[in-house]
Amino acid sequence: MEKKPISKAGFDALQVELKRLKEIDRPDIIKTIQWARSLGDLSENADYSGAKEKQRIIDRRIRFLEDTIRDSQVVDIDSLSGDRVMFGATVVAEDQDGIQMQCRILSETEADGKMVIACTSPVGRALMGKCVGDVCIVRTPGGEKEYEILEVKFK
């Protein structure tokens, strides 16, 4: 399995969330399930059904976080430098209409789709490896968009 890059801050946030889910949220929901079960007939018990659904959601999130943490490779983005777009870089680019965008290239779990984009997203993949002055073409649902790289910076 290929390891996926993630920043130290992103990795730490995943670990904090996993710890909270395992040590606080899951034990709390188990207590709620036990309480709801004590009320009797489970077939018409909305408290029980709701708690079981919440437990399923928590368990799915725990599995996702464990898989993501296991498959992650922490990248020290504070030590990166250079003139090429790579994981951890902040990029300023301008489209053919003169509209500038500034974004940071990080992992899927850290991306917000605006200021932080995933290195695996269409925009992230198009920008990776480019230098200042290079032009890249991004294929979007609305068609192709051309961006010129104006600045690549780290930190």
DRENKOLFI-855419 format. One record per atom (N, C-alpha, C): x, y, z; residue number from 1. Coordinates in Angstrom, 3 decimals. Atoms other than C-alpha are relative to their C-alpha. Example, Ala and Ser with C-alpha at 12.3 -4.5 7.8 and 13.67 -1.06 7.14 Angstrom:
+----------+----------+----------+-----+
!        X !        Y !        Z !  nr !
+----------+----------+----------+-----+
!    0.890 !   -1.190 !    0.000 !   1 !
!   12.300 !   -4.500 !    7.800 !   1 !
!    0.900 !    1.200 !    0.000 !   1 !
!   -0.820 !   -1.190 !   -0.060 !   2 !
!   13.670 !   -1.060 !    7.140 !   2 !
!   -0.770 !    1.090 !    0.730 !   2 !
+----------+----------+----------+-----+
***
This chain:
+----------+----------+----------+-----+
!        X !        Y !        Z !  nr !
+----------+----------+----------+-----+
!    0.830 !   -1.188 !    0.000 !   1 !
!    0.000 !    0.000 !    0.000 !   1 !
!    0.870 !    1.244 !    0.000 !   1 !
!   -0.766 !   -1.234 !    0.098 !   2 !
!    1.341 !    3.384 !   -0.994 !   2 !
!   -0.412 !    0.964 !    1.108 !   2 !
!    0.258 !   -0.959 !   -1.069 !   3 !
!    1.659 !    5.854 !    1.857 !   3 !
!   -0.417 !    1.336 !   -0.611 !   3 !
!    0.483 !   -1.290 !    0.466 !   4 !
!   -0.182 !    9.160 !    1.446 !   4 !
!    0.594 !    1.093 !    0.866 !   4 !
!   -0.623 !   -1.073 !   -0.788 !   5 !
!    1.504 !   12.409 !    2.482 !   5 !
!   -1.032 !    0.751 !    0.835 !   5 !
!    0.823 !   -0.826 !   -0.888 !   6 !
!    0.091 !   14.420 !    5.368 !   6 !
!    0.943 !    0.859 !    0.826 !   6 !
!   -0.834 !   -0.863 !   -0.835 !   7 !
!    1.458 !   17.347 !    7.365 !   7 !
!   -0.042 !   -0.482 !    1.444 !   7 !
!   -0.059 !    0.378 !   -1.418 !   8 !
!    2.438 !   16.892 !   11.004 !   8 !
!   -1.239 !    0.506 !    0.732 !   8 !
!    1.189 !   -0.570 !   -0.649 !   9 !
!   -0.402 !   19.195 !   12.084 !   9 !
!   -1.252 !   -0.801 !   -0.365 !   9 !
!    1.140 !    0.796 !    0.430 !  10 !
!   -2.913 !   17.217 !   10.036 !  10 !
!   -0.012 !   -1.369 !    0.650 !  10 !
!   -0.135 !    1.311 !   -0.625 !  11 !
!   -1.622 !   13.912 !   11.404 !  11 !
!   -0.369 !    0.079 !    1.475 !  11 !
!    0.310 !   -0.172 !   -1.423 !  12 !
!   -1.800 !   15.199 !   14.988 !  12 !
!   -1.497 !    0.202 !    0.220 !  12 !
!    1.438 !   -0.236 !   -0.119 !  13 !
!   -5.387 !   16.393 !   14.440 !  13 !
!   -0.778 !   -1.311 !   -0.142 !  13 !
!    0.655 !    1.303 !    0.156 !  14 !
!   -6.379 !   12.906 !   13.229 !  14 !
!    0.147 !   -0.833 !    1.265 !  14 !
!   -0.233 !    0.780 !   -1.222 !  15 !
!   -4.812 !   11.312 !   16.301 !  15 !
!   -0.830 !    0.522 !    1.169 !  15 !
!    0.801 !   -0.594 !   -1.074 !  16 !
!   -6.571 !   13.753 !   18.651 !  16 !
!   -1.468 !   -0.400 !   -0.160 !  16 !
!    1.393 !    0.386 !    0.244 !  17 !
!   -9.942 !   13.049 !   17.002 !  17 !
!   -0.222 !   -1.482 !    0.311 !  17 !
!    0.125 !    1.435 !   -0.262 !  18 !
!   -9.360 !    9.278 !   17.148 !  18 !
!   -0.024 !   -0.277 !    1.497 !  18 !
!   -0.062 !    0.193 !   -1.453 !  19 !
!   -8.450 !    9.446 !   20.829 !  19 !
!   -1.317 !    0.435 !    0.652 !  19 !
!    1.264 !   -0.487 !   -0.554 !  20 !
!  -11.570 !   11.518 !   21.607 !  20 !
!   -1.145 !   -0.976 !   -0.295 !  20 !
!    1.057 !    0.940 !    0.367 !  21 !
!  -13.823 !    9.111 !   19.707 !  21 !
!    0.074 !   -1.283 !    0.822 !  21 !
!   -0.168 !    1.262 !   -0.716 !  22 !
!  -12.363 !    6.042 !   21.419 !  22 !
!   -0.176 !    0.146 !    1.511 !  22 !
!   -0.025 !   -0.133 !   -1.457 !  23 !
!  -12.037 !    7.424 !   24.956 !  23 !
!   -1.185 !    0.757 !    0.585 !  23 !
!    1.106 !   -0.804 !   -0.533 !  24 !
!  -15.014 !    9.787 !   25.254 !  24 !
!   -1.315 !   -0.333 !   -0.715 !  24 !
!    1.262 !    0.125 !    0.736 !  25 !
!  -17.627 !    9.556 !   22.497 !  25 !
!   -0.551 !   -1.420 !   -0.004 !  25 !
!    0.497 !    1.391 !    0.074 !  26 !
!  -17.833 !    5.767 !   22.120 !  26 !
!   -0.451 !   -0.515 !    1.364 !  26 !
!    0.495 !    0.437 !   -1.313 !  27 !
!  -18.006 !    5.011 !   25.873 !  27 !
!   -1.311 !    0.698 !    0.403 !  27 !
!    1.242 !   -0.709 !   -0.319 !  28 !
!  -20.695 !    7.699 !   26.242 !  28 !
!   -1.194 !   -0.607 !   -0.733 !  28 !
!    1.122 !    0.542 !    0.773 !  29 !
!  -22.834 !    6.236 !   23.464 !  29 !
!   -0.340 !   -1.417 !    0.469 !  29 !
!    0.266 !    1.340 !   -0.533 !  30 !
!  -22.451 !    2.729 !   24.921 !  30 !
!   -0.841 !    0.105 !    1.275 !  30 !
!    0.815 !   -0.223 !   -1.207 !  31 !
!  -23.808 !    4.044 !   28.241 !  31 !
!   -1.434 !    0.361 !   -0.390 !  31 !
!    1.338 !   -0.382 !    0.463 !  32 !
!  -26.720 !    5.622 !   26.358 !  32 !
!   -0.760 !   -1.207 !   -0.523 !  32 !
!    0.630 !    1.215 !    0.517 !  33 !
!  -27.434 !    2.324 !   24.593 !  33 !
!   -0.449 !   -0.894 !    1.157 !  33 !
!    0.355 !    0.814 !   -1.156 !  34 !
!  -27.383 !    0.462 !   27.902 !  34 !
!   -1.217 !    0.573 !    0.722 !  34 !
!    1.136 !   -0.654 !   -0.642 !  35 !
!  -29.771 !    2.993 !   29.427 !  35 !
!   -1.275 !   -0.224 !   -0.821 !  35 !
!    1.170 !    0.162 !    0.874 !  36 !
!  -32.128 !    2.818 !   26.415 !  36 !
!   -0.475 !   -1.450 !   -0.002 !  36 !
!    0.343 !    1.429 !   -0.031 !  37 !
!  -32.014 !   -0.986 !   26.497 !  37 !
!   -0.775 !   -0.333 !    1.291 !  37 !
!    0.657 !    0.267 !   -1.282 !  38 !
!  -33.107 !   -0.903 !   30.143 !  38 !
!   -1.461 !    0.454 !    0.025 !  38 !
!    1.381 !   -0.498 !    0.041 !  39 !
!  -36.342 !    0.854 !   29.152 !  39 !
!   -0.986 !   -1.045 !   -0.475 !  39 !
!    0.906 !    1.065 !    0.419 !  40 !
!  -37.736 !   -2.329 !   27.679 !  40 !
!   -0.035 !   -0.197 !   -1.495 !  40 !
!    0.256 !    0.339 !    1.404 !  41 !
!  -39.227 !   -2.994 !   24.233 !  41 !
!    0.884 !    0.814 !   -0.957 !  41 !
!   -0.935 !   -0.678 !    0.899 !  42 !
!  -36.461 !   -2.184 !   21.714 !  42 !
!   -0.611 !    0.313 !   -1.365 !  42 !
!    0.575 !   -0.188 !    1.333 !  43 !
!  -38.709 !   -2.377 !   18.646 !  43 !
!   -0.607 !    1.390 !   -0.186 !  43 !
!    0.607 !   -1.325 !    0.093 !  44 !
!  -40.368 !    0.961 !   19.461 !  44 !
!    0.752 !    1.007 !    0.855 !  44 !
!   -0.802 !   -0.842 !   -0.878 !  45 !
!  -37.540 !    2.574 !   21.399 !  45 !
!    0.868 !    0.933 !   -0.855 !  45 !
!   -0.716 !   -0.973 !    0.837 !  46 !
!  -36.399 !    5.721 !   19.554 !  46 !
!    1.376 !    0.348 !    0.581 !  46 !
!   -1.295 !   -0.292 !   -0.631 !  47 !
!  -33.632 !    6.390 !   22.092 !  47 !
!    1.024 !   -1.075 !   -0.360 !  47 !
!   -0.891 !    1.113 !    0.332 !  48 !
!  -32.158 !    2.958 !   21.454 !  48 !
!    0.407 !    0.054 !   -1.472 !  48 !
!   -0.288 !   -0.052 !    1.444 !  49 !
!  -32.425 !    3.240 !   17.641 !  49 !
!    0.947 !    1.144 !   -0.327 !  49 !
!   -0.859 !   -1.158 !    0.248 !  50 !
!  -30.865 !    6.706 !   17.643 !  50 !
!    1.412 !   -0.217 !    0.514 !  50 !
!   -1.318 !    0.254 !   -0.589 !  51 !
!  -28.024 !    5.654 !   19.926 !  51 !
!    0.776 !   -1.035 !   -0.812 !  51 !
!   -0.673 !    1.020 !    0.818 !  52 !
!  -27.271 !    2.563 !   17.825 !  52 !
!    0.491 !    0.618 !   -1.317 !  52 !
!   -0.422 !   -0.661 !    1.241 !  53 !
!  -27.148 !    4.716 !   14.677 !  53 !
!    1.226 !    0.881 !    0.262 !  53 !
!   -1.153 !   -0.840 !   -0.346 !  54 !
!  -24.785 !    7.160 !   16.380 !  54 !
!    1.236 !   -0.866 !    0.243 !  54 !
!   -1.121 !    0.911 !   -0.212 !  55 !
!  -22.601 !    4.230 !   17.456 !  55 !
!    0.571 !   -0.479 !   -1.338 !  55 !
!   -0.479 !    0.418 !    1.330 !  56 !
!  -22.426 !    3.013 !   13.833 !  56 !
!    0.810 !    1.110 !   -0.661 !  56 !
!   -0.714 !   -1.140 !    0.582 !  57 !
!  -21.362 !    6.507 !   12.715 !  57 !
!    1.371 !    0.159 !    0.657 !  57 !
!   -1.269 !   -0.115 !   -0.734 !  58 !
!  -18.678 !    6.691 !   15.422 !  58 !
!    0.948 !   -1.129 !   -0.399 !  58 !
!   -0.846 !    1.144 !    0.363 !  59 !
!  -17.401 !    3.190 !   14.601 !  59 !
!    0.567 !    0.140 !   -1.412 !  59 !
!   -0.499 !   -0.223 !    1.373 !  60 !
!  -17.167 !    4.047 !   10.875 !  60 !
!    1.097 !    1.047 !   -0.006 !  60 !
!   -1.009 !   -1.064 !   -0.050 !  61 !
!  -15.248 !    7.237 !   11.679 !  61 !
!    1.290 !   -0.516 !    0.633 !  61 !
!   -1.188 !    0.580 !   -0.631 !  62 !
!  -12.874 !    5.320 !   13.975 !  62 !
!    0.767 !   -0.843 !   -1.014 !  62 !
!   -0.672 !    0.836 !    1.016 !  63 !
!  -12.151 !    2.794 !   11.198 !  63 !
!    0.674 !    0.866 !   -1.062 !  63 !
!   -0.574 !   -0.901 !    0.996 !  64 !
!  -11.594 !    5.617 !    8.690 !  64 !
!    1.278 !    0.644 !    0.535 !  64 !
!   -1.169 !   -0.663 !   -0.580 !  65 !
!   -9.204 !    7.439 !   11.035 !  65 !
!    1.153 !   -0.982 !    0.191 !  65 !
!   -1.059 !    0.994 !   -0.177 !  66 !
!   -7.271 !    4.257 !   11.880 !  66 !
!    0.646 !   -0.350 !   -1.338 !  66 !
!   -0.536 !    0.306 !    1.333 !  67 !
!   -6.892 !    3.423 !    8.170 !  67 !
!    0.826 !    1.164 !   -0.529 !  67 !
!   -0.705 !   -1.183 !    0.495 !  68 !
!   -5.868 !    6.987 !    7.308 !  68 !
!    1.330 !    0.181 !    0.716 !  68 !
!   -1.234 !   -0.133 !   -0.784 !  69 !
!   -3.298 !    7.136 !   10.128 !  69 !
!    1.006 !   -1.077 !   -0.414 !  69 !
!   -0.879 !    1.105 !    0.390 !  70 !
!   -1.890 !    3.723 !    9.154 !  70 !
!    0.631 !    0.244 !   -1.378 !  70 !
!   -0.463 !   -0.185 !    1.375 !  71 !
!   -1.568 !    4.731 !    5.475 !  71 !
!    0.649 !    1.358 !   -0.241 !  71 !
!   -0.554 !   -1.344 !    0.147 !  72 !
!   -0.076 !    8.180 !    6.149 !  72 !
!    1.511 !    0.021 !    0.141 !  72 !
!   -1.426 !   -0.290 !   -0.135 !  73 !
!    3.451 !    9.417 !    5.696 !  73 !
!    0.105 !    1.473 !    0.382 !  73 !
!   -0.096 !   -1.373 !   -0.487 !  74 !
!    4.119 !   12.530 !    7.775 !  74 !
!    1.141 !    0.716 !   -0.714 !  74 !
!   -0.976 !   -0.826 !    0.705 !  75 !
!    5.912 !   15.246 !    5.809 !  75 !
!    0.228 !    1.258 !    0.831 !  75 !
!   -0.345 !   -1.209 !   -0.747 !  76 !
!    7.753 !   17.998 !    7.671 !  76 !
!    0.002 !    1.167 !   -0.982 !  76 !
!    0.121 !   -1.058 !    1.004 !  77 !
!    6.485 !   20.894 !    5.571 !  77 !
!    0.785 !    1.251 !    0.380 !  77 !
!   -0.789 !   -1.159 !   -0.420 !  78 !
!    8.440 !   23.436 !    7.645 !  78 !
!    1.424 !   -0.049 !   -0.538 !  78 !
!   -1.368 !    0.128 !    0.497 !  79 !
!   11.703 !   22.085 !    6.235 !  79 !
!    0.066 !    0.034 !   -1.526 !  79 !
!    0.018 !    0.000 !    1.458 !  80 !
!   10.603 !   22.251 !    2.583 !  80 !
!    0.343 !    1.366 !   -0.577 !  80 !
!   -0.298 !   -1.235 !    0.731 !  81 !
!   11.818 !   24.826 !    0.116 !  81 !
!    0.131 !   -0.354 !   -1.475 !  81 !
!   -0.188 !    0.230 !    1.423 !  82 !
!   12.283 !   25.235 !   -3.591 !  82 !
!   -0.880 !    0.897 !   -0.838 !  82 !
!    0.775 !   -0.827 !    0.916 !  83 !
!   10.705 !   26.736 !   -6.651 !  83 !
!   -1.046 !   -0.813 !   -0.760 !  83 !
!    1.003 !    0.864 !    0.629 !  84 !
!    8.528 !   23.784 !   -7.713 !  84 !
!   -1.170 !   -0.228 !    0.950 !  84 !
!    1.179 !    0.308 !   -0.794 !  85 !
!    4.987 !   23.139 !   -6.544 !  85 !
!    0.100 !   -1.453 !    0.442 !  85 !
!    0.021 !    1.341 !   -0.560 !  86 !
!    4.981 !   20.152 !   -4.224 !  86 !
!   -0.849 !    0.031 !    1.256 !  86 !
!    0.775 !    0.100 !   -1.228 !  87 !
!    3.175 !   18.932 !   -1.154 !  87 !
!    0.522 !    1.009 !    1.014 !  87 !
!   -0.375 !   -0.987 !   -1.002 !  88 !
!    3.185 !   21.716 !    1.446 !  88 !
!    0.213 !    1.400 !   -0.546 !  88 !
!   -0.237 !   -1.311 !    0.604 !  89 !
!    3.675 !   24.580 !   -1.007 !  89 !
!   -1.257 !    0.856 !    0.022 !  89 !
!    1.076 !   -0.967 !    0.209 !  90 !
!    1.563 !   27.703 !   -1.110 !  90 !
!    0.207 !    0.565 !   -1.395 !  90 !
!   -0.084 !   -0.371 !    1.412 !  91 !
!    0.796 !   28.617 !   -4.711 !  91 !
!   -0.923 !    1.179 !   -0.270 !  91 !
!    0.823 !   -1.088 !    0.529 !  92 !
!   -0.418 !   31.851 !   -6.264 !  92 !
!   -0.033 !   -0.208 !   -1.502 !  92 !
!    0.160 !    0.239 !    1.435 !  93 !
!   -1.822 !   31.295 !   -9.734 !  93 !
!   -1.106 !    0.906 !   -0.529 !  93 !
!    0.983 !   -0.874 !    0.635 !  94 !
!   -3.858 !   33.334 !  -12.204 !  94 !
!   -0.609 !   -0.718 !   -1.187 !  94 !
!    0.653 !    0.650 !    1.135 !  95 !
!   -6.450 !   32.021 !  -14.622 !  95 !
!   -0.026 !    0.927 !   -1.210 !  95 !
!   -0.017 !   -0.758 !    1.248 !  96 !
!   -7.007 !   33.214 !  -18.183 !  96 !
!   -0.846 !    1.265 !    0.072 !  96 !
!    0.829 !   -1.195 !   -0.176 !  97 !
!   -9.557 !   35.794 !  -16.926 !  97 !
!    0.659 !    1.014 !    0.923 !  97 !
!   -0.716 !   -0.907 !   -0.890 !  98 !
!   -6.975 !   37.425 !  -14.642 !  98 !
!   -0.371 !   -0.149 !    1.465 !  98 !
!    0.407 !    0.226 !   -1.393 !  99 !
!   -8.502 !   36.015 !  -11.460 !  99 !
!    1.066 !   -0.834 !    0.694 !  99 !
!   -1.052 !    0.694 !   -0.742 ! 100 !
!   -5.881 !   35.025 !   -8.912 ! 100 !
!   -0.594 !   -0.905 !    1.068 ! 100 !
!    0.344 !    0.881 !   -1.115 ! 101 !
!   -6.129 !   32.143 !   -6.496 ! 101 !
!    1.282 !   -0.281 !    0.771 ! 101 !
!   -1.126 !    0.393 !   -0.847 ! 102 !
!   -3.882 !   31.350 !   -3.587 ! 102 !
!   -0.465 !   -1.194 !    0.801 ! 102 !
!    0.377 !    1.204 !   -0.733 ! 103 !
!   -3.926 !   27.906 !   -2.056 ! 103 !
!    1.248 !   -0.731 !    0.473 ! 103 !
!   -1.074 !    0.841 !   -0.523 ! 104 !
!   -1.814 !   25.503 !   -0.088 ! 104 !
!   -0.318 !   -1.434 !   -0.389 ! 104 !
!    0.166 !    1.379 !    0.440 ! 105 !
!   -1.286 !   21.953 !   -1.315 ! 105 !
!    0.301 !   -0.925 !    1.182 ! 105 !
!   -0.170 !    0.931 !   -1.111 ! 106 !
!   -1.865 !   19.418 !    1.483 ! 106 !
!   -0.767 !   -1.294 !   -0.291 ! 106 !
!    0.655 !    1.295 !    0.184 ! 107 !
!   -3.599 !   16.065 !    2.035 ! 107 !
!   -1.515 !    0.149 !   -0.140 ! 107 !
!    1.458 !    0.020 !    0.155 ! 108 !
!   -7.210 !   15.099 !    1.346 ! 108 !
!   -0.707 !    0.324 !    1.314 ! 108 !
!    0.661 !   -0.210 !   -1.290 ! 109 !
!   -8.050 !   15.127 !    5.045 ! 109 !
!    0.170 !    1.427 !    0.510 ! 109 !
!   -0.236 !   -1.377 !   -0.434 ! 110 !
!   -6.652 !   18.647 !    5.498 ! 110 !
!   -0.654 !    1.024 !   -0.925 ! 110 !
!    0.523 !   -0.909 !    1.015 ! 111 !
!   -8.241 !   20.144 !    2.388 ! 111 !
!   -1.354 !    0.569 !    0.393 ! 111 !
!    1.302 !   -0.627 !   -0.196 ! 112 !
!  -11.081 !   22.630 !    2.651 ! 112 !
!   -0.623 !    0.404 !   -1.341 ! 112 !
!    0.520 !   -0.305 !    1.328 ! 113 !
!  -11.485 !   23.134 !   -1.111 ! 113 !
!    0.114 !    1.457 !   -0.388 ! 113 !
!   -0.127 !   -1.427 !    0.291 ! 114 !
!  -10.736 !   26.850 !   -0.908 ! 114 !
!    1.458 !    0.438 !    0.147 ! 114 !
!   -1.374 !   -0.443 !   -0.265 ! 115 !
!   -7.489 !   27.903 !    0.749 ! 115 !
!    0.981 !   -1.171 !    0.085 ! 115 !
!   -0.830 !    1.204 !   -0.067 ! 116 !
!   -6.179 !   24.359 !    1.227 ! 116 !
!   -0.622 !   -1.023 !   -0.942 ! 116 !
!    0.518 !    0.995 !    0.935 ! 117 !
!   -6.543 !   21.919 !   -1.651 ! 117 !
!    0.826 !   -1.278 !    0.098 ! 117 !
!   -0.654 !    1.303 !   -0.076 ! 118 !
!   -5.711 !   18.249 !   -1.800 ! 118 !
!    0.969 !   -0.179 !   -1.155 ! 118 !
!   -0.987 !    0.283 !    1.040 ! 119 !
!   -2.631 !   17.157 !   -3.696 ! 119 !
!   -0.561 !   -0.977 !   -1.030 ! 119 !
!    0.612 !    0.976 !    0.902 ! 120 !
!   -4.878 !   14.502 !   -5.274 ! 120 !
!   -1.199 !    0.565 !   -0.762 ! 120 !
!    1.127 !   -0.622 !    0.702 ! 121 !
!   -7.589 !   16.938 !   -6.444 ! 121 !
!    0.426 !    0.359 !   -1.423 ! 121 !
!   -0.381 !   -0.394 !    1.369 ! 122 !
!   -7.732 !   17.955 !  -10.128 ! 122 !
!    0.926 !    1.213 !   -0.030 ! 122 !
!   -0.859 !   -1.195 !   -0.031 ! 123 !
!   -6.240 !   21.371 !   -9.317 ! 123 !
!    1.361 !   -0.354 !    0.587 ! 123 !
!   -1.254 !    0.395 !   -0.641 ! 124 !
!   -3.617 !   19.880 !   -6.995 ! 124 !
!    0.895 !   -0.801 !   -0.935 ! 124 !
!   -0.787 !    0.823 !    0.941 ! 125 !
!   -2.522 !   17.280 !   -9.553 ! 125 !
!    0.543 !    0.842 !   -1.146 ! 125 !
!   -0.453 !   -0.839 !    1.117 ! 126 !
!   -2.319 !   19.924 !  -12.303 ! 126 !
!    1.145 !    0.916 !    0.422 ! 126 !
!   -1.030 !   -0.932 !   -0.473 ! 127 !
!   -0.171 !   22.238 !  -10.162 ! 127 !
!    1.313 !   -0.693 !    0.384 ! 127 !
!   -1.182 !    0.697 !   -0.507 ! 128 !
!    2.240 !   19.603 !   -8.824 ! 128 !
!    1.121 !   -0.044 !   -1.043 ! 128 !
!   -1.176 !    0.057 !    0.857 ! 129 !
!    5.738 !   19.860 !  -10.265 ! 129 !
!    0.237 !    1.235 !   -0.846 ! 129 !
!   -0.141 !   -1.212 !    0.819 ! 130 !
!    5.190 !   23.241 !  -11.932 ! 130 !
!    0.849 !    1.038 !    0.719 ! 130 !
!   -0.824 !   -1.093 !   -0.513 ! 131 !
!    7.460 !   26.279 !  -11.497 ! 131 !
!   -0.666 !    1.326 !   -0.326 ! 131 !
!    0.490 !   -1.339 !    0.313 ! 132 !
!    6.827 !   30.031 !  -11.563 ! 132 !
!    0.137 !    0.229 !   -1.504 ! 132 !
!    0.020 !   -0.246 !    1.438 ! 133 !
!    5.875 !   31.014 !  -15.111 ! 133 !
!   -0.617 !   -1.141 !   -0.795 ! 133 !
!    0.624 !    1.134 !    0.697 ! 134 !
!    4.567 !   27.554 !  -16.029 ! 134 !
!   -1.508 !    0.198 !   -0.073 ! 134 !
!    1.449 !   -0.018 !    0.174 ! 135 !
!    1.034 !   27.179 !  -17.297 ! 135 !
!   -0.492 !   -1.438 !    0.128 ! 135 !
!    0.582 !    1.337 !   -0.129 ! 136 !
!   -1.122 !   24.237 !  -16.305 ! 136 !
!   -1.474 !    0.070 !   -0.374 ! 136 !
!    1.400 !    0.091 !    0.386 ! 137 !
!   -4.500 !   23.099 !  -17.519 ! 137 !
!   -0.708 !   -0.902 !    1.002 ! 137 !
!    0.788 !    0.738 !   -0.974 ! 138 !
!   -7.086 !   21.986 !  -14.979 ! 138 !
!   -1.321 !   -0.380 !   -0.657 ! 138 !
!    1.272 !    0.483 !    0.538 ! 139 !
!   -9.959 !   19.847 !  -16.157 ! 139 !
!   -1.036 !    0.015 !    1.113 ! 139 !
!    1.066 !   -0.124 !   -0.983 ! 140 !
!  -13.099 !   20.801 !  -14.263 ! 140 !
!   -1.319 !   -0.428 !   -0.638 ! 140 !
!    1.302 !    0.347 !    0.577 ! 141 !
!  -16.753 !   19.819 !  -14.679 ! 141 !
!   -0.511 !    1.070 !   -0.975 ! 141 !
!    0.422 !   -1.091 !    0.875 ! 142 !
!  -17.274 !   23.229 !  -16.308 ! 142 !
!    0.894 !    0.182 !   -1.213 ! 142 !
!   -0.923 !   -0.106 !    1.121 ! 143 !
!  -14.474 !   22.656 !  -18.834 ! 143 !
!    1.426 !    0.195 !    0.483 ! 143 !
!   -1.409 !   -0.180 !   -0.347 ! 144 !
!  -10.756 !   23.266 !  -18.955 ! 144 !
!    0.279 !    1.439 !    0.387 ! 144 !
!   -0.425 !   -1.309 !   -0.460 ! 145 !
!   -9.189 !   26.171 !  -17.119 ! 145 !
!    1.517 !    0.031 !    0.004 ! 145 !
!   -1.444 !   -0.164 !    0.080 ! 146 !
!   -5.677 !   27.473 !  -17.652 ! 146 !
!    0.472 !    0.909 !    1.131 ! 146 !
!   -0.582 !   -0.797 !   -1.081 ! 147 !
!   -3.580 !   28.758 !  -14.747 ! 147 !
!    1.484 !    0.217 !   -0.258 ! 147 !
!   -1.432 !   -0.296 !    0.043 ! 148 !
!   -0.209 !   30.504 !  -14.814 ! 148 !
!    0.475 !    0.114 !    1.439 ! 148 !
!   -0.565 !   -0.025 !   -1.351 ! 149 !
!    1.930 !   29.974 !  -11.726 ! 149 !
!    0.740 !    1.324 !    0.174 ! 149 !
!   -0.637 !   -1.282 !   -0.261 ! 150 !
!    2.878 !   33.376 !  -10.302 ! 150 !
!    1.001 !   -0.072 !    1.145 ! 150 !
!   -0.875 !    0.076 !   -1.172 ! 151 !
!    4.475 !   32.370 !   -7.006 ! 151 !
!   -0.127 !   -1.369 !    0.653 ! 151 !
!   -0.043 !    1.230 !   -0.785 ! 152 !
!    5.522 !   29.265 !   -5.113 ! 152 !
!    0.801 !    0.315 !    1.246 ! 152 !
!   -0.716 !   -0.297 !   -1.239 ! 153 !
!    6.407 !   29.646 !   -1.469 ! 153 !
!   -0.285 !   -1.082 !    1.026 ! 153 !
!    0.132 !    0.957 !   -1.091 ! 154 !
!    6.871 !   27.518 !    1.600 ! 154 !
!    0.014 !    0.776 !    1.302 ! 154 !
!    0.170 !   -0.612 !   -1.328 ! 155 !
!    6.045 !   28.388 !    5.253 ! 155 !
!   -1.047 !    1.047 !   -0.005 ! 155 !
+----------+----------+----------+-----+
***
